[in-house]
Amino acid sequence: MNSFERKVQTRLHLHPEHLRMLLALPTEETVETLIQYHIFESKNAYLGQLLSSLLPIWETLACDGNETLGKLLRLLESTRISPIKHEDQLLHSNLLRLRILSETAGPFPFSPLSIQENLLKFLTDSEILADLPQLEVISFSPAEISPLTAELERYKLSPISRRYVQNLFHAERQEAILSVLAYLAKNYTLLGTCRQAYAVMLSLDELDKWSKHPFCLRLLANRFWEYRTQEIL
């Protein structure tokens, strides 16, 4: 690394506002610069705060299907963003949703802000999204569902079962579900369904919400009744 490159690296490391300007509207050159100077690999105390301030801007870019943002967010997937565990998990969860939205082609057919400001309204009855054929790609094995048989028959989970269910919604399954929801949000023919899909994505940002979410419970219940109909369970 020559003296000029060291100067650029130092500037990006020590001046958060300069880095923020670089990240706010990412380009292919931005991604190359971040890789070249290993910006996210250093343990910057301000990284969590910096990224939190960028979330509203990135939300707009992601909803518009900005593929470059998706490339940038992939650089952050294995980076420790915050020394506080819960904050680190929450930020990574937000960034995963944004990355999936940015990699899903096309803009939203509605204003994301209207959903964010009226989230509870759009979450009403949103669990019915689990009945859509697009969600059939999300599978659970009979062995995974079997311990929940009695409770899924009653459509009610105990606190102990919720801990078990939380493990069923592991990282790979979460990403698969969010990817389907992102597709629905941008491509479904009914605008109301598009809005609900985005609302559900927002409501799943906190990892501990998955086992309690009506949409997730319905997804599990649907697979259970499919197996029951086939006399597998």
GIQUI-V399306 format. One record per residue. N is the residue number from 1. SS is DSSP state (hx for helix, st for strand, lp for the rest). Layout:
BEGIN
n->N ss->SS
n->N ss->SS
END
This chain:
BEGIN
n->1 ss->lp
n->2 ss->lp
n->3 ss->hx
n->4 ss->hx
n->5 ss->hx
n->6 ss->hx
n->7 ss->hx
n->8 ss->hx
n->9 ss->hx
n->10 ss->hx
n->11 ss->hx
n->12 ss->hx
n->13 ss->hx
n->14 ss->hx
n->15 ss->lp
n->16 ss->hx
n->17 ss->hx
n->18 ss->hx
n->19 ss->hx
n->20 ss->hx
n->21 ss->hx
n->22 ss->hx
n->23 ss->hx
n->24 ss->hx
n->25 ss->lp
n->26 ss->lp
n->27 ss->lp
n->28 ss->hx
n->29 ss->hx
n->30 ss->hx
n->31 ss->hx
n->32 ss->hx
n->33 ss->hx
n->34 ss->hx
n->35 ss->hx
n->36 ss->hx
n->37 ss->lp
n->38 ss->lp
n->39 ss->hx
n->40 ss->hx
n->41 ss->hx
n->42 ss->lp
n->43 ss->lp
n->44 ss->lp
n->45 ss->lp
n->46 ss->lp
n->47 ss->hx
n->48 ss->hx
n->49 ss->hx
n->50 ss->hx
n->51 ss->hx
n->52 ss->hx
n->53 ss->hx
n->54 ss->hx
n->55 ss->hx
n->56 ss->hx
n->57 ss->hx
n->58 ss->hx
n->59 ss->hx
n->60 ss->hx
n->61 ss->hx
n->62 ss->hx
n->63 ss->hx
n->64 ss->lp
n->65 ss->lp
n->66 ss->lp
n->67 ss->hx
n->68 ss->hx
n->69 ss->hx
n->70 ss->hx
n->71 ss->hx
n->72 ss->hx
n->73 ss->hx
n->74 ss->hx
n->75 ss->hx
n->76 ss->lp
n->77 ss->lp
n->78 ss->lp
n->79 ss->lp
n->80 ss->lp
n->81 ss->lp
n->82 ss->lp
n->83 ss->lp
n->84 ss->lp
n->85 ss->hx
n->86 ss->hx
n->87 ss->hx
n->88 ss->hx
n->89 ss->hx
n->90 ss->hx
n->91 ss->hx
n->92 ss->hx
n->93 ss->hx
n->94 ss->hx
n->95 ss->hx
n->96 ss->hx
n->97 ss->hx
n->98 ss->hx
n->99 ss->hx
n->100 ss->hx
n->101 ss->hx
n->102 ss->hx
n->103 ss->hx
n->104 ss->lp
n->105 ss->lp
n->106 ss->lp
n->107 ss->lp
n->108 ss->lp
n->109 ss->lp
n->110 ss->lp
n->111 ss->lp
n->112 ss->hx
n->113 ss->hx
n->114 ss->hx
n->115 ss->hx
n->116 ss->hx
n->117 ss->hx
n->118 ss->lp
n->119 ss->hx
n->120 ss->hx
n->121 ss->hx
n->122 ss->hx
n->123 ss->hx
n->124 ss->lp
n->125 ss->lp
n->126 ss->hx
n->127 ss->hx
n->128 ss->hx
n->129 ss->hx
n->130 ss->hx
n->131 ss->hx
n->132 ss->lp
n->133 ss->hx
n->134 ss->hx
n->135 ss->hx
n->136 ss->hx
n->137 ss->hx
n->138 ss->lp
n->139 ss->lp
n->140 ss->lp
n->141 ss->lp
n->142 ss->hx
n->143 ss->hx
n->144 ss->hx
n->145 ss->hx
n->146 ss->hx
n->147 ss->lp
n->148 ss->lp
n->149 ss->hx
n->150 ss->hx
n->151 ss->hx
n->152 ss->hx
n->153 ss->hx
n->154 ss->hx
n->155 ss->lp
n->156 ss->lp
n->157 ss->lp
n->158 ss->lp
n->159 ss->hx
n->160 ss->hx
n->161 ss->hx
n->162 ss->hx
n->163 ss->hx
n->164 ss->hx
n->165 ss->hx
n->166 ss->hx
n->167 ss->hx
n->168 ss->hx
n->169 ss->lp
n->170 ss->lp
n->171 ss->hx
n->172 ss->hx
n->173 ss->hx
n->174 ss->hx
n->175 ss->hx
n->176 ss->hx
n->177 ss->hx
n->178 ss->hx
n->179 ss->hx
n->180 ss->hx
n->181 ss->hx
n->182 ss->hx
n->183 ss->hx
n->184 ss->hx
n->185 ss->hx
n->186 ss->hx
n->187 ss->hx
n->188 ss->lp
n->189 ss->lp
n->190 ss->lp
n->191 ss->hx
n->192 ss->hx
n->193 ss->hx
n->194 ss->hx
n->195 ss->hx
n->196 ss->hx
n->197 ss->hx
n->198 ss->hx
n->199 ss->hx
n->200 ss->hx
n->201 ss->hx
n->202 ss->hx
n->203 ss->hx
n->204 ss->lp
n->205 ss->lp
n->206 ss->lp
n->207 ss->hx
n->208 ss->hx
n->209 ss->hx
n->210 ss->hx
n->211 ss->hx
n->212 ss->hx
n->213 ss->lp
n->214 ss->hx
n->215 ss->hx
n->216 ss->hx
n->217 ss->hx
n->218 ss->hx
n->219 ss->hx
n->220 ss->hx
n->221 ss->hx
n->222 ss->hx
n->223 ss->hx
n->224 ss->hx
n->225 ss->hx
n->226 ss->hx
n->227 ss->hx
n->228 ss->hx
n->229 ss->hx
n->230 ss->lp
n->231 ss->lp
n->232 ss->lp
n->233 ss->lp
END
